[in-house]
């Protein structure tokens, strides 16, 4: 094993978004490429935003996609516990260490006082910050005497803020975006420890990453503005900082902005890997799994949303990605999500699967519809319908006539084909089907086509008449394949129904 250790550290505040799943995937791939460890840590210190079921949703989504953590709350590891709520005893001590060392301070400002000051400053078209320029004017342990501070700590709520250094700039380095500098005077003295005894993300994740020996922090670009603070926190503790890499945003298919659930609802595609049921409303939102996507197709498209292999190859198994992936080929610019491409990937993976595998999935759909058939029959349906299918459900929806007689006929086709002069042809077809000694595709093709020619009928016309009778529409694979598969008895039943329809109309 190498010294590479990375982590995916989601907050259980709702369902896992595919943007978060991509972050997990890139961390996993980087760990595997470098023979390192991939850690799942649950950052659940914000109990006000905690949503029951979120952690299970995250874990199940990772498992479905084959992204297996080496260490996690479920699996354990040498650096347990892996839930921040079980590490709460650590954070207050580290926050106090920073105060003692002069890198942080107590702040007693009320929310009302800060709101009033912010309004006064912003009324002059100047952004409000709590930092280098004004902290000595506010209510904190830097501006108050020691006696007053001791008294207030006993009686008043307070937070612990990081003390931004008064030097000119802080220099940060990102493996994807390179070096940058920012003026410390422009930065807030961020809260590290809240008055309710809870750490903020800024403190908790730095402490945990250090204690868990995380070597690389690979996370979303939304955390890039906080990189300078996190760099300074490592310096304040005297710890070696991990290397940072901030991934590009995944943006909506049309327009500007980060991909959201609203975009998925608007354009008709999932944004969660798995179905999510809101614990308050009970509303269910379908995920990629429930929408019929294969996990390997979702993994494939997510891998290419922000990373490219430097070749024309588009199709990658998870094992191939583990070998090919590198942070050097991750883009800086945002990646536009293309739902059509996601469907294309799923089609490609479906075509690679065996009839037997697809038949099991199709059989599961049939069971929910009370249309169960022998697995061998279902496998033959798969072989006839798979080429045009993007999803397993397409083979059911497009081939429903294999499993149940049509309950209606496509209106325009019926008006054109089921005319009164079709009645004797249908009746003769019924008699011909009944007398056939063999009912294979080959026998049907030979005998019915000979029968059509012997009567001087148009081949296309009679085939359309027969197809509409059996299928209910002018679609589907080979006509005689359909007839042979559904069998003589079912064909006769459907022809009799078509005859009755023509008689009535």
C-alpha angles and dihedrals in degrees: 000000000000128000091256111120122169133173141205107211112182126173115235094233098123141322121336111260120216087245089062090044090055089052089053090047094052091049090049093048093048090051093049094045090054097037090243136131128278114208128196111206122178112218100203103151093116097079093172090067097038113127119197113240095025096108092050090049091053095047094045092048092053091048093049090053094047093246098141118186119222090212128022143138088274098042099035125207145187093292100049144181096069098186115083091216086066092051098053093118090069105056103062090054093052092046090053090049089060092050092051091048092050097248096109139026144197117261122197101180114137120230090244093054093048092048092052092049092047091053092049093051096042091049085071090054091252122128115243119236131171100219151079096345101050113013093104088060094055135074107274144112091270094059100033128070121257093252092052091047092052091049094048092049087060097047111021135060113250143177131211114238129194113246107230110219117250093228117115105254146003118220120215132183127207124189091222103033103031129217125348138172131208134186110248090214088068093056129090123238090244122214112254100175124028130220090249090064095257125126121232122237091259094063101031098051094046091051093046095044089052095046092045090049094237108184100188130029108205110181144140124296090246087080095054094095088057095051094094091054092048091048090052092048091056089050091049092053091045091239130139108251121230119242113267131219121179115202123220119258121258105232133198122275093245128032128354133314144058117311109262140179088257090061090051091050091047097048098031106247134113124256096188124069092224136026114278125206114199106232092213103044099023089226114151123218116194119235131204092272094053091043090061102259121144114235092235092057092052091047090049096053093043091052090057094048097096101354132073128189095222090245136081092257113122104167116078132167116215089255091053091049090052088060100038103041122106134161089228089073097048111113127235095214125079120270119231114222113230112197091190090058090051089057090048091054091050091051091052093051092045091055090054095055122092123252088245094056093046091046091059090053092046091048089056090056091048091053091058088052094047089242100118117168133178111282092240090057091049091050091055090051089052092052090054099044108031100090094070096037124106092178135023088246089062089066089056098042094042094040102038089126089070090064104032135020113254112265092205141012128243101267103226093042092050092050090052101040108026095068122145092262088061092067099081091044091054092047091051090047090053091053092046092051091048095053098046112118094201125038104191124128091254094049092047093050094049099041099040094044090049089048091052093050094045089060095045093242125149111263094214093047095052093043090053090049091050094044093051089050094051102034106025091232140046096262143088138074126307112336095225092046088057093047094047093049099049089045139227097287094052092045090053092049091052093046090051090051091050090050090053090049092053091047091052095046 
